[in-house]
Amino acid sequence: MNELEHRIPIAPGLFTWPSAQPQLIGTRCRKCGEVKFPAQGSCANCCGEDVEEILLARRGKLWSWTVQAFPPKSPPYVGPAPFKEFGVGYVELPGQVCVESRLSTADPERLRIGMEMELAIELMHIDAHGNEVVCFCFRPLEDQQS
């Protein structure tokens, strides 16, 4: 059995799964070209309803970031106990959209505005059925090159 079969996405329609090279799923308006993530049924820019699903770039640049040092409100937050701080930021995908995302690190020494980032999948928690619930994040590209 494939190891990916025990992993399930945190929500349907956010990213391709299972996949060795997952991509975020967005939409592009056929009328004005506006790209959005997550996928939407209509265009917030021109109010058009002719949108197409697209796969977003796996790499981009860190636009801004911070560290989430306290647990978000629950619900909807479901995460590990005890709470572990995490990085969160905006990653600009070239020619597409700026995506708000968890980051693979919360270490300020490893994050710089403008640095290259790559989409990754990380474990969020284990559900009641023993499945690994996974979500997307972005990690510094230099982590992949070392």
Buried (B, 14 or more C-beta within 10 A) or exposed (E): EEEBEBBBBBEEEBBEBBEEEBBBBBBBBEBEEBBBBEBEEBBEEEEBEEBEEBEBBBEBBBBEBEBBEEBEEEEEEEBEEEEEEBBBBBBBBEEBBBBEBBBBBBEEEBBEEEBBBBBBBBEBBEEEEEEBBBBBBBBBBEEEEE
